[in-house]
Amino acid sequence: MFDLAMLLAQESVGVAGTVGVGIGMGLAILGAGIGIGRIGGSAVEAIARQPEAVGSISTQMLISAALIEGATVIALILLLLLGQQ
């Protein structure tokens, strides 16, 4: 999905480039939202099955969500930089 976002942002001619950056940013945020939602849902299901593992599951969920957020922020910054060229 990141490659598609970058490809759309590389349309560097006027309005097409701006639209490409907008679409690319939307895809990056949408992908991150879906990923974090799936992580949260899976964590809740896992905790419901094994309540004694709540600490381990929560830690892994937070680390995964942080990595997804970091990748999303990098994608948004790169898209903004490409849009300004």
C-alpha positions in Angstrom: 0.0 0.0 0.0 2.9 2.3 0.7 4.2 1.8 -2.8 0.8 2.8 -4.2 0.7 5.9 -2.1 4.2 6.9 -3.2 3.3 6.2 -6.9 0.3 8.4 -6.6 2.2 11.2 -5.0 4.8 11.3 -7.8 2.4 12.9 -10.2 4.2 16.2 -9.8 2.2 18.3 -12.2 -0.1 20.9 -10.6 -3.5 19.6 -9.5 -2.8 16.0 -10.3 0.1 16.0 -7.9 -2.0 17.5 -5.1 -4.8 15.0 -5.7 -2.2 12.2 -5.7 -0.8 13.3 -2.4 -4.3 13.5 -0.9 -5.2 10.1 -2.1 -1.8 8.7 -0.9 -2.2 10.2 2.5 -5.8 8.9 2.8 -4.6 5.4 1.9 -1.8 5.5 4.4 -4.1 6.6 7.2 -6.8 4.1 6.2 -4.3 1.2 6.2 -3.0 2.2 9.6 -6.5 2.5 11.0 -7.4 -0.9 9.7 -4.2 -2.5 11.0 -4.5 -1.0 14.5 -8.2 -2.0 14.6 -7.3 -5.6 13.8 -4.6 -5.6 16.4 -6.9 -4.3 19.1 -9.7 -6.7 18.2 -7.3 -9.7 18.2 -5.9 -8.6 21.5 -9.3 -8.4 23.1 -10.2 -11.8 21.8 -6.9 -13.3 23.1 -7.4 -11.7 26.5 -10.9 -13.1 26.6 -9.5 -16.6 26.0 -6.6 -16.3 28.4 -7.1 -13.6 31.0 -3.9 -14.5 32.8 -1.9 -13.4 29.8 -3.2 -9.8 29.7 0.2 -8.2 30.5 2.0 -10.0 27.7 -0.7 -9.5 25.2 -1.1 -5.8 26.0 2.6 -5.2 25.7 2.8 -6.8 22.3 -0.3 -5.0 21.1 1.1 -1.6 22.1 4.5 -2.3 20.4 2.8 -3.4 17.2 0.5 -0.3 17.2 3.5 2.0 17.8 5.3 0.4 14.9 2.3 0.9 12.6 1.9 4.5 13.7 5.6 5.2 13.1 5.4 3.8 9.6 2.3 5.9 9.0 4.0 9.1 10.1 7.0 8.4 7.9 4.7 7.8 4.9 2.8 11.1 5.6 6.0 13.1 5.9 7.4 11.6 2.7 4.1 12.3 0.9 4.1 15.9 2.1 7.7 16.3 0.9 6.9 14.8 -2.5 3.9 17.0 -2.8 6.0 20.2 -2.4 8.3 19.4 -5.2 
